[in-house]
Amino acid sequence: QPPAFGFLFDIDGVLVRGSQVVPAAREAFRRLSDAGGRLRVPVVFLTNAGNCLRTAKARELSEALGLQVSPEQVILSHSPLRLFSQFHQKCMLVAGQGPVEENAQNLGFKHVVTIEALRKAYPLLDMVDQSRRPKELPPPTTGFPTIEGVILFGEPVRWETSLQLIIDVLLSNGSPGAELEGIPYPHLPVLACNMDLLWMAEAKMPRFGHGTFLLCLEHIYKKVTGRELKYEALIGKPSTVTYRYAEYLIKEQAEKQGWNSPIRRLYAIGDNPMSDVYGANLYNNYLKSAQQNQVQAGVKRSPQAASPQTKDHLAVESCKSILVCTGVYRHNADVPSKPKECNTETVFHGHRDFCFDPSLVEASYIVQDVNEAVQLAFKEENWS
């Protein structure tokens, strides 16, 4: 029987901790695979990491899990940026680490400038590290393109350099070598990927994520200008656009495998209540609203259009959140016997632009690890 459901797997804290594979992950994927090592259910790896290429992440996962993972199964925090074609022809400043220039080009951006290229063009801007200050006054920079927007891929290595230069670009309307005459507002468009305040590696405590860097940038901009930093888009979990993209890839995968049964349910497995659970629940609410709107539209057209057959035209019906205890969330604690009575986070770690709704950080299910999560989904689906 073809599967009517699919999985969205977070990576850090669920399948791996830094470079170490979570032991339950391999067992989970043995359950998901047939005797030939092929997945029996559509799977997408949905991570807020963005400092690598999709091909590299797919290769890492293949080695970690012992099966063949294709780049088409991987969604990095910045993957949905390929949909933002209105910026692809503009000159964009890209910040982060890893192959940021190559990532931008793979997503469709034609003209990109890195923080390092900007620093070299304007050496007087980066003044915190005295060893990097120019010993002599450099000649004026000529021919450097005007920057038309900023892409924040992920946390950079030298925060002080990136914070300073990004603020310079916003205050100067893309010409950081010019003298500041007035503060332009609205400022240049800013596209940010990965809002995670914290993430889980090998350390016992969570580490700062890109959300922490964004927090610094937002506060500095407001302190300097008295105005709010605005985002043209916030991409990655818990953004709805990221889950829409994941649904599209799940359905595409099912079609390629020849599974004709429509995918009705998604199970999102993660370790971070503020991104994995919040995002899955937010998308679940979105799916419910879409179904109600479609049924109401059908009733207006004709009573027959609101029959059970209407559901055949819907995409996915639900997105259930499953929280594991191997990462950010209480990774050393026992699983509560009654998840509904479990205390939710009292401190909101989510991004400033996402409202805090306690129901959105309450997982549909809480289990110990990813293997238990897969077993739970199989039981819910009555799947052997």
C-alpha positions in Angstrom: 0.0 0.0 0.0 1.5 3.4 -1.0 2.2 5.7 2.0 -0.2 8.6 2.6 2.2 10.3 4.9 5.7 11.7 4.9 8.5 12.8 7.4 10.2 16.1 7.9 13.4 15.5 9.9 15.4 18.2 11.7 19.1 17.3 11.7 21.1 18.8 14.6 19.9 17.4 17.9 17.7 14.8 16.2 20.0 12.8 13.9 23.4 14.2 14.8 25.1 16.1 17.6 27.9 18.1 15.9 29.9 15.4 14.1 28.4 12.5 16.2 25.5 10.4 15.0 22.6 10.0 17.5 22.5 6.2 17.9 18.7 6.0 17.5 19.0 7.7 14.0 20.4 4.7 12.2 17.8 2.4 13.8 15.1 4.8 12.7 16.2 4.7 9.1 16.5 1.0 9.1 12.8 1.0 9.9 12.1 3.5 7.1 14.0 1.5 4.5 13.2 -1.7 2.6 15.6 -4.7 2.1 17.2 -2.9 -0.8 18.0 0.2 1.3 15.3 2.4 -0.4 13.0 4.6 1.7 9.5 3.3 1.9 8.1 6.7 2.9 8.9 10.2 1.4 11.4 12.0 3.6 12.7 15.5 3.7 15.6 16.7 5.9 14.5 20.2 7.1 17.4 22.1 8.8 18.1 25.7 9.7 21.7 25.1 8.9 22.9 27.2 5.9 26.7 27.3 5.9 27.1 24.6 3.4 25.9 23.4 0.0 22.9 21.1 -0.4 25.1 18.5 -2.1 27.5 18.6 0.9 24.7 18.2 3.4 23.2 15.3 1.5 26.7 13.6 1.4 27.1 14.1 5.2 23.6 12.6 5.9 24.3 9.6 3.5 27.5 8.8 5.5 25.8 9.3 8.9 22.6 7.3 8.2 24.0 4.6 6.0 21.7 5.3 3.0 21.7 7.4 -0.1 20.3 10.9 0.5 19.9 13.1 -2.5 20.2 16.9 -2.5 16.5 17.1 -3.5 15.7 15.7 -0.1 17.5 18.5 1.8 16.1 21.9 2.7 18.6 24.3 4.1 17.5 27.5 5.8 18.1 29.4 2.6 16.7 27.0 0.1 13.3 28.8 -0.4 15.3 32.0 -1.5 15.2 30.5 -5.0 11.6 31.6 -5.0 12.5 35.3 -4.5 13.4 36.0 -8.1 12.7 39.8 -7.7 16.1 40.1 -6.0 18.1 37.7 -8.3 19.3 40.5 -10.6 20.2 43.0 -7.8 23.6 43.5 -6.2 23.3 41.7 -2.8 25.6 41.8 0.2 25.9 38.2 1.5 26.9 37.5 5.1 27.5 34.2 6.9 30.2 31.5 6.7 31.0 28.7 4.3 30.4 29.0 0.6 28.1 32.0 0.8 28.9 33.2 -2.7 28.3 29.8 -4.3 25.1 29.3 -2.3 23.8 32.6 -3.5 24.6 31.9 -7.1 23.0 28.4 -6.9 19.9 30.1 -5.6 19.7 32.3 -8.6 21.4 35.5 -7.4 23.6 37.0 -10.2 25.5 39.8 -8.5 26.8 39.2 -4.9 29.3 40.9 -2.7 30.8 39.2 0.4 31.5 40.8 3.7 35.2 40.1 3.0 35.1 41.8 -0.4 33.4 44.8 1.1 36.0 45.0 3.9 38.9 44.9 1.4 37.3 47.6 -0.7 36.7 49.8 2.3 39.5 48.9 4.8 38.7 51.9 7.1 35.3 50.4 8.1 36.5 47.4 10.1 38.2 49.0 13.1 37.7 46.7 16.1 40.7 44.4 15.6 43.7 46.8 15.8 45.9 44.2 14.0 43.6 44.5 10.9 43.6 48.3 10.8 45.5 49.8 7.8 48.9 51.3 8.8 48.5 54.0 6.2 45.5 55.9 4.8 44.4 53.8 1.7 43.5 55.5 -1.6 39.8 56.2 -2.2 37.8 53.2 -3.5 36.5 53.5 -7.1 34.2 51.4 -9.2 32.7 49.4 -6.3 29.0 48.6 -7.1 26.2 50.1 -5.1 24.6 47.4 -2.8 20.9 47.0 -3.3 20.0 44.4 -0.6 21.4 42.2 2.1 21.2 38.4 2.5 22.0 37.0 6.0 22.7 33.3 5.4 23.8 32.4 9.0 26.0 33.4 11.9 29.4 34.8 10.7 32.8 34.1 12.2 33.8 37.7 13.1 30.6 39.1 14.5 32.0 42.6 15.1 33.0 42.9 11.4 29.7 41.7 10.0 27.6 43.8 12.4 29.6 47.0 11.6 29.6 46.5 7.8 25.9 45.5 7.5 24.9 48.6 9.6 27.2 50.7 7.4 25.4 49.4 4.2 21.9 50.1 5.7 22.8 53.6 6.9 24.5 54.6 3.6 21.8 53.1 1.3 24.3 50.7 -0.2 27.3 53.1 -0.5 29.4 52.6 2.7 32.3 54.7 1.4 30.1 57.8 1.2 29.7 60.4 3.9 26.6 59.9 6.0 24.1 62.7 5.3 20.8 61.3 6.5 19.5 57.9 7.6 17.4 56.4 4.8 14.2 54.7 5.9 12.8 52.3 4.9 16.2 50.8 4.5 17.5 48.4 1.9 15.7 45.0 1.8 17.1 42.4 4.2 16.5 38.7 3.6 17.4 36.6 6.7 17.7 32.8 7.0 17.7 30.7 10.2 16.1 32.4 13.2 17.3 29.8 15.8 18.5 31.5 18.9 20.2 28.3 20.1 21.2 25.0 18.6 22.7 21.7 20.0 26.2 20.4 19.2 28.5 18.2 21.3 28.5 20.6 24.2 26.2 19.9 27.2 24.6 23.3 26.8 23.0 24.8 23.6 25.2 27.1 21.5 24.3 30.6 20.0 22.6 30.4 16.6 22.0 32.9 13.9 18.9 34.1 15.8 21.4 35.5 18.4 23.3 37.4 15.7 20.0 38.8 14.3 19.1 39.9 17.8 22.4 41.9 18.0 21.8 43.4 14.6 18.3 44.5 15.4 19.2 46.1 18.7 22.2 47.9 17.3 20.2 49.3 14.3 17.4 50.5 16.7 19.9 52.0 19.1 21.7 53.9 16.4 18.7 55.0 14.3 15.7 54.9 16.8 13.8 52.8 14.2 13.0 49.1 13.8 15.1 46.9 11.5 12.6 45.5 9.0 12.9 42.2 7.1 11.8 41.7 3.5 11.6 38.0 4.4 12.5 35.6 7.3 13.3 32.2 5.9 13.8 28.8 7.6 11.9 27.2 10.4 9.4 28.3 11.7 8.5 30.3 8.6 5.5 28.9 6.7 7.1 29.4 3.3 9.8 26.8 4.4 7.1 24.2 5.2 5.3 24.9 2.0 8.5 24.2 0.1 9.0 21.0 2.2 5.5 19.8 1.3 6.2 20.4 -2.4 9.4 18.3 -2.2 7.6 15.5 -0.3 4.9 15.3 -3.0 7.5 15.5 -5.8 9.4 12.6 -4.1 6.2 10.5 -3.9 5.4 11.1 -7.6 9.0 10.0 -8.6 8.6 6.8 -6.7 5.2 6.1 -8.4 3.3 6.3 -5.1 -0.1 7.3 -6.4 -1.8 7.7 -3.1 -1.9 11.4 -2.2 0.2 12.5 0.8 -2.3 13.6 3.5 -0.2 13.9 6.6 3.2 15.1 7.6 5.2 14.3 10.7 7.8 16.9 11.7 10.4 15.6 14.1 12.6 18.1 15.9 14.4 19.0 19.1 13.7 22.7 19.3 10.3 23.9 20.6 10.8 27.4 19.2 11.6 26.4 15.6 10.7 22.8 15.0 7.5 22.5 17.0 6.4 26.2 16.5 6.9 25.8 12.7 5.1 22.5 12.4 2.2 23.8 14.5 2.0 27.1 12.6 1.9 25.1 9.3 -0.7 22.8 10.7 -2.9 25.9 11.5 -2.3 27.1 8.0 -3.4 23.8 6.5 -6.6 23.9 8.6 -7.4 27.4 7.4 -6.8 26.4 3.8 -9.1 23.4 4.1 -11.9 25.6 5.7 -11.5 28.2 3.0 -11.7 25.6 0.2 -14.8 23.9 1.6 -16.5 27.3 2.2 -15.7 28.3 -1.4 -17.2 24.9 -2.6 -20.4 25.5 -0.6 -20.8 28.9 -2.3 -20.4 27.3 -5.8 -22.7 24.3 -5.2 -23.6 22.0 -2.3 -22.1 19.0 -4.2 -18.7 20.8 -4.3 -18.6 20.5 -0.5 -18.9 16.7 -0.5 -16.1 14.4 0.9 -14.6 14.3 -2.7 -13.5 17.9 -2.1 -10.8 16.6 0.1 -9.2 14.9 -2.9 -8.3 18.3 -4.2 -6.6 19.4 -1.0 -2.8 19.0 -0.6 -1.8 17.9 2.9 -4.4 17.8 5.7 -2.1 18.0 8.8 1.4 18.5 10.0 2.0 16.9 13.4 4.9 17.9 15.6 7.0 15.3 17.4 9.5 16.6 19.9 12.6 14.5 20.8 14.7 14.8 24.0 18.2 14.4 22.3 18.9 18.1 21.6 17.8 21.5 22.7 14.7 20.3 24.5 15.5 18.7 28.0 18.0 16.4 26.4 18.9 14.7 29.7 15.4 14.6 31.3 12.9 11.8 31.4 10.0 11.9 29.0 6.8 13.2 30.8 4.0 10.7 30.9 1.4 13.3 29.9 2.8 15.6 27.2 -0.3 17.9 27.4 0.4 18.6 31.0 4.1 19.3 30.4 5.1 22.9 31.1 5.9 24.8 27.9 8.9 27.2 27.7 8.2 30.3 29.8 10.9 32.3 28.1 10.2 33.0 24.4 13.3 32.1 22.4 11.5 32.7 19.0 12.2 35.6 16.7 10.9 39.1 17.5 8.6 39.1 14.5 6.8 35.8 15.5 4.2 36.2 18.3 4.4 34.0 21.3 1.5 31.6 21.5 2.0 28.9 24.1 -0.1 26.4 22.1 2.4 26.7 19.2 5.3 25.4 21.2 3.4 22.5 22.6 4.3 19.4 20.6 1.6 16.9 19.4 3.8 14.2 20.9 7.0 14.1 23.0 9.3 11.0 22.8 12.8 10.1 23.8 14.5 9.9 20.4 14.0 9.8 16.6 13.5 6.0 16.5 10.6 6.3 18.9 9.2 9.1 16.8 9.2 7.0 13.7 7.6 4.1 15.6 4.9 6.5 16.9 4.1 7.8 13.4 3.9 4.2 12.0 1.5 3.3 14.8 -0.7 6.4 14.1 -0.7 5.4 10.4 -1.3 1.7 11.1 1.8 1.2 9.0 3.8 -2.0 9.2 
